[in-house]
Amino acid sequence: MAELIYNKKGRLLFTREMKREYTLLMPQMLPVHLTMLRRVLELHGYKVDMLTTNHRGIVDEGLKYVHNDTCYPALLVIGQLIDAVKSGKYDPHKVGLLITQTGGGCRASNYIHLLRKALHRAGYDYIPVVSVNLSGLEKNPGFSIGIKMLRQMAYSMIYGDLIVHMANQCRPYEINKGETDAHIEKWVEKLTNEFCKRKSFRSSYIRNNFNKIADDFASIPLKRVPKVRVGIVGEIYIKYAPLGNNNLEEFLLSEGCEPVVPGLTDFIIFKCDNRVEDHNLYGGKFATFIGAGLLKKYIIKLQADMIAAVKRHPEFRAPCTFDHLKKLAGDYLGYGNKMGEGWLLTGEMLELIDAGINNIVCTQPFGCLPNHIVGKGMVRKIKDNLPQANIVTIDYDPGATRINQENRIKLMLANARISEEKSNKSAKVSVNRELTAQ
């Protein structure tokens, strides 16, 4: 058994010996992206298991060990990890818990401390908690993120965006059920295996992969029948995690809809852009301003290549650029508004409407005040300016029932179908008038 070693402040460290012996458990948020991230960690010698559990007991575990005034995503993440430790599937003396730490104004930076308190209360002080961060907040001798791993992680996120973007436009219309998911598994395996090759980081190689991914998904036989398209926005965990939003995408598919979920790339660029805007507004280190600006420029270039790959197939809707999204949000909020998802959340709603996706579910977790302001708080303003907007805000918290959430979404969908019927009738009347005039 690995020796337990603590730092000067009394924090249990994840050691090199633990890297060889322990399994790291990580909560799930983006199924495709984090599957690729797990493979990246495995390439670097870590044993990792991504938790896909989804049941009420997770909420109960969270309520047991986390103060009920804490935001709902924290309760779920910590509850899922504690539930896994208690499940009997793992040897508690041979596991570590992996959790991200942003270092920003969001309480997500404090999840790690809440998790350690929960482990103490549950009697698992001997389980190490590993911080995944780029801010130097916590370091462990057995876990580090080098340049190569960082690049692989970044490309996992961008490749994941393209795969999910194409898959979401195929799955509702696929003729052979399950074919879209088979394509996802194939590309996740192929791309992560390629990460070992030096040429996999070349711009031309990445651009070629983007084109191949788009071409491959475009080859899936589809039956494109009219469906209501529904955008999903909100706090980042609840927006993406099936555990957090009660399998929202699956529910929308069962209702005959096409879910439209903005990708993670815009959020990554948004974080870089925040550093640039902070310098413009408040000053600060010039090196940070230059570094953030260069990284932003590089990811924007990758995003442009990704968009170009989708546009090779006109039957698929391509995402808009970050610059366009930012311009849309600028008419509603200042760019210094960055807590939570900041102006990006409002921008995503505007981007969806701009693309003709007027029906939107805005996911709002308990305890996330910034996202209530830039999400629910902006709906009235958006509807005043864009009457076609059909937005429903759904609250997610330990006491919210799934049936009530789904009933509110069903009401939104009923309004969407009524609007589409009126629009179709108006279009027919217009065509008939033109024919009569001729």
PyMOL commands that set and color helices and strands:
alter all, ss='L'
color gray80, all
select helices_A, chain A and resi 16-21+31-43+56-65+72-86+92-94+107-122+147-168+171-173+179-194+198-201+203-218+236-240+248-254+265-282+286-311+322-330+343-354+369-385+402-437
alter helices_A, ss='H'
color red, helices_A
select strands_A, chain A and resi 23-27+47-51+95-100+129-132+228-234+257-260+359-365+390-396
alter strands_A, ss='S'
color yellow, strands_A
deselect
rebuild
show_as cartoon
